[in-house]
């Protein structure tokens, strides 16, 4: 018998005897490299969120420059989500097959290229193509972070690490609102987006230097299709996905685009303070996601925190949209509560992963994430279309003006979506934080 098991056992004893160790400390490695790899992928998600929400602060600029209304602008912004959501299933399959290193590096570079096209194109078609490329390449961000977490850290830390990655992404959502609004006011939207493209190059370099791939078995196309069919035919996958769609709708539909003009109209605010209020919603997700993940891991159950979060989100969102003349501090509190409730979405990644076999985890997470981000592709243009359908024809300085009642009517679709998510969270199977055997 070789002596190989001895240091492994000793390592486990040292880890178990160090309760003060960081939750980011990887079990199978003594190197800091896995931590840096996870942080790189998480920062890619930060970057993706900056780009995801930045159109919310340039709504009027885009309407004015390209002479378009809410429906066209909603579809333009949603092109990010068409690309992002459409790539999620391929991303999951590719990560299961090849690992995250090359995929993260290439996708970050493509994201930077999409930013350059968006910033420099003189036509709406070019801007739209750039937006689509940004979304399709950013599709590797969160799933890449979850792939690194799954292959380099103990399973009992997965929900917590997922929540921390979400927190970092939400910080990007905050950075993409009020700070970007100030930059746009100072140097214009094109120069701002062009500067943001450089961050993609830095992330690509960091990914190549830090991310490593776990050895994987080769898979034929037949096996890939069979695995995909297995995940798609699992009812729990879809319940997890629609539960998450209901939770992400308010963030992507409200904070991601239409919340800024709604609050500016309802409370007679300038763009920057309105963006600051919607940023509080994203802050709530950032704060709540690691807490929701930790609570779920701690109690060994997924459904109670998931149901509680969606209930809170539904109630706070309804009041925020339909109760007029609130004090601004009340609006801020409601935005925070919507975000905290929505943060329970992070648990859906765990329920999907634990409801499918371990070697299909990337595919399962990709499918679920497709519907999560599909909320943006669904709600952003839908809200814009509803706004145009009830618009009274008023235009000021080349920008369509929608009434507060118009916004309330259109934004009600987010309430319906959250209710659907709550129903699915009740129906999803409790996994007790235990995955299926391969």
Residue pairs with C-beta under 8 A, 6 or more apart in sequence:
11 30
12 27
15 21
15 25
15 27
23 157
23 160
23 161
23 164
24 35
24 38
24 153
24 161
24 164
25 35
26 34
26 35
26 152
26 153
26 154
27 153
27 154
28 152
29 152
33 210
33 212
34 148
34 152
34 153
34 212
36 206
36 210
37 100
37 148
37 152
37 207
37 210
37 211
37 212
38 145
38 148
38 149
38 152
38 153
38 161
38 165
40 104
40 203
40 206
40 207
40 210
40 211
41 100
41 104
41 141
41 142
41 144
41 145
41 147
41 148
41 165
41 207
41 211
42 145
42 164
42 165
42 168
42 169
43 168
43 203
43 206
44 104
44 107
44 108
44 138
44 140
44 141
44 144
44 145
44 203
44 207
45 141
45 142
45 145
45 165
45 166
45 168
45 169
45 172
46 168
46 169
46 171
46 172
46 175
47 108
47 111
47 138
47 141
47 172
47 199
47 200
47 203
48 84
48 111
48 138
48 141
48 142
48 169
48 172
49 169
49 170
49 171
49 172
49 173
49 175
49 176
49 282
50 172
50 173
50 175
50 176
50 180
50 196
50 199
51 80
51 111
51 115
51 134
51 138
51 176
51 196
52 80
52 135
52 138
52 172
52 173
52 176
52 252
52 256
52 376
53 173
53 176
53 177
53 255
53 256
53 257
53 282
54 176
54 177
54 180
54 192
54 193
54 196
55 62
55 73
55 76
55 77
55 257
56 77
56 176
56 177
56 255
56 256
56 257
56 258
56 259
56 260
56 275
56 278
57 176
57 177
57 178
57 180
57 181
57 184
57 260
57 271
57 275
58 184
58 189
59 73
59 257
59 260
59 261
60 261
60 271
60 399
61 184
61 189
62 68
62 73
62 76
62 127
62 189
63 69
63 73
63 398
63 399
63 400
64 397
64 398
64 399
66 72
66 124
66 127
67 398
68 76
68 124
69 384
69 388
69 391
69 400
70 383
70 384
70 385
70 387
70 388
70 391
70 400
70 402
71 381
71 384
71 385
71 387
71 388
72 124
72 384
73 384
74 257
74 258
74 380
74 381
74 382
74 383
74 384
74 385
75 380
75 381
75 384
76 124
76 127
76 128
76 131
77 131
77 256
77 257
77 376
77 380
77 381
78 376
78 377
78 380
78 381
79 128
79 131
79 132
79 135
80 131
80 132
80 134
80 135
80 138
80 376
81 135
81 252
81 373
81 374
81 375
81 376
81 377
81 380
82 132
82 135
82 377
83 131
83 132
83 133
83 134
83 135
83 136
83 137
83 138
83 139
84 135
84 136
84 138
84 139
84 373
84 376
84 377
85 139
85 369
85 370
85 371
85 373
85 374
85 376
85 377
86 136
86 139
86 370
87 135
87 136
87 139
87 140
88 139
88 143
88 366
88 367
88 369
88 370
88 373
89 228
89 363
89 366
89 367
89 370
90 366
91 103
91 139
91 140
91 143
91 362
91 366
92 143
92 362
92 363
92 364
92 365
92 366
92 367
92 369
93 224
93 227
93 228
93 362
93 363
93 366
94 103
95 103
95 140
95 143
95 144
95 147
95 362
95 366
96 216
96 219
96 227
96 359
96 360
96 361
96 362
96 363
97 216
97 219
97 224
98 213
98 216
99 147
99 151
99 212
99 213
99 214
99 216
100 140
100 144
100 147
100 148
100 207
100 211
100 213
101 207
101 208
101 211
101 212
101 213
102 213
103 140
103 144
104 140
104 141
104 144
104 204
104 207
104 211
105 204
105 207
105 208
105 211
106 204
107 137
107 138
107 139
107 140
107 141
107 144
108 137
108 140
108 200
108 201
108 203
108 204
108 207
109 137
109 200
109 201
109 204
110 133
110 136
110 137
110 200
111 133
111 134
111 137
111 138
111 200
112 197
112 198
112 199
112 200
112 201
112 204
113 133
113 137
113 197
113 200
114 130
114 131
114 132
114 133
114 134
114 135
114 136
114 137
115 130
115 134
115 193
115 194
115 196
115 197
115 200
116 130
116 194
116 197
117 126
117 127
117 129
117 130
117 133
118 126
118 127
118 130
118 131
118 134
118 193
119 130
119 190
119 191
119 192
119 193
119 194
119 197
120 126
120 190
120 194
121 127
121 129
121 130
139 373
141 169
142 165
142 166
142 169
142 369
143 362
143 365
143 366
143 369
144 211
145 161
145 165
146 158
146 161
146 162
146 165
146 349
146 365
147 362
148 211
149 157
149 158
149 161
149 162
149 165
150 158
150 353
150 361
150 362
151 214
152 214
153 161
155 435
156 297
156 433
157 297
158 297
158 350
158 353
159 293
159 294
159 296
159 297
159 346
159 347
159 349
159 350
159 433
160 290
160 293
160 294
160 297
161 293
162 289
162 293
162 346
162 349
162 350
163 289
163 290
163 291
163 292
163 293
163 294
163 343
163 346
164 289
164 290
164 293
166 285
166 286
166 289
166 290
166 343
166 345
166 346
167 285
167 286
167 287
167 289
167 290
168 286
169 286
170 282
170 283
170 285
170 286
170 289
170 339
171 286
173 251
173 255
173 256
173 279
173 282
173 285
173 286
174 279
174 282
174 283
174 286
177 255
177 260
177 275
177 276
177 278
177 279
177 282
178 272
178 275
178 276
178 279
180 192
181 271
181 272
181 275
182 272
183 192
183 195
184 192
185 272
219 227
227 359
227 360
227 363
228 363
230 356
230 357
230 360
231 237
231 356
231 360
231 363
231 364
231 367
232 367
234 355
234 356
234 364
236 351
236 352
236 355
236 356
236 428
236 429
237 352
237 355
237 356
237 364
237 367
237 368
239 351
239 424
239 425
239 427
239 428
239 429
240 348
240 349
240 351
240 352
240 355
240 368
240 424
240 428
241 348
241 352
241 367
241 368
241 370
241 371
241 372
242 371
242 420
242 421
242 424
243 306
243 310
243 345
243 348
243 351
243 421
243 422
243 424
243 425
243 428
244 345
244 348
244 349
244 368
244 371
244 372
244 421
245 371
245 372
245 374
245 375
245 378
245 417
245 420
245 421
246 310
246 375
246 417
246 418
246 419
246 420
246 421
246 422
246 424
246 425
247 309
247 310
247 313
247 341
247 342
247 343
247 344
247 345
247 348
247 418
247 421
248 342
248 345
248 372
248 373
248 375
248 376
249 375
249 378
249 379
249 414
249 417
249 418
249 421
250 281
250 313
250 317
250 338
250 342
250 414
250 418
251 281
251 282
251 285
251 339
251 342
251 375
252 373
252 375
252 376
252 379
252 380
253 375
253 376
253 379
253 380
253 383
253 411
253 413
253 414
253 417
254 262
254 278
254 281
254 317
254 338
254 411
254 414
255 278
255 279
255 281
255 282
255 335
255 339
256 376
256 380
257 380
257 383
258 380
258 383
258 384
258 387
258 407
258 410
258 411
259 274
259 277
259 278
259 281
260 271
260 274
260 275
260 278
261 274
261 402
261 407
262 404
262 407
262 411
263 269
263 274
263 277
263 278
263 331
264 270
264 271
264 274
265 401
265 402
265 403
265 404
265 407
266 324
266 404
266 407
267 274
267 328
267 331
269 277
277 328
277 331
277 332
277 335
278 335
280 332
280 335
280 336
280 339
281 335
281 336
281 338
281 339
281 342
282 339
283 336
283 339
284 335
284 336
284 337
284 338
284 339
284 340
284 341
284 342
284 343
285 339
285 340
285 342
285 343
285 345
286 339
286 343
287 339
287 340
287 343
288 309
288 339
288 340
288 341
288 342
288 343
288 344
289 343
289 345
289 346
291 343
292 305
292 306
292 309
292 343
292 344
292 346
292 347
293 346
293 347
293 350
295 305
296 302
296 305
296 306
296 347
296 350
296 433
297 433
299 305
300 432
300 433
301 430
301 432
301 433
302 347
302 350
302 351
302 354
302 428
302 430
302 431
302 432
302 433
303 425
303 426
303 428
303 430
305 344
305 347
306 344
306 347
306 348
306 351
306 425
306 428
307 422
307 425
307 426
308 341
308 344
309 340
309 341
309 342
309 343
309 344
309 345
309 347
310 341
310 344
310 418
310 421
310 422
310 425
311 341
311 422
312 337
312 340
312 341
313 337
313 338
313 340
313 341
313 342
313 344
313 418
314 341
314 415
314 418
314 419
314 422
315 337
316 334
316 337
316 338
316 341
317 334
317 338
317 414
317 415
317 418
318 415
319 334
320 326
320 331
320 334
320 335
320 338
321 407
321 408
321 411
321 412
321 414
321 415
322 408
322 412
324 404
326 334
344 425
345 372
348 368
348 372
349 365
349 368
349 369
350 431
350 433
351 428
351 429
351 431
352 364
352 365
352 367
352 368
353 361
353 364
353 365
353 435
354 431
354 433
354 434
354 435
354 436
355 364
355 429
355 431
355 436
356 363
356 364
356 436
357 435
357 436
357 437
357 438
358 435
358 436
358 437
358 438
359 438
361 435
375 417
378 417
379 413
379 414
379 417
382 413
383 410
383 411
383 413
383 414
384 410
386 409
386 410
386 413
387 402
387 406
387 407
387 410
388 400
390 402
390 406
390 409
390 410
391 400
391 402
391 406
392 403
394 400
394 401
395 401
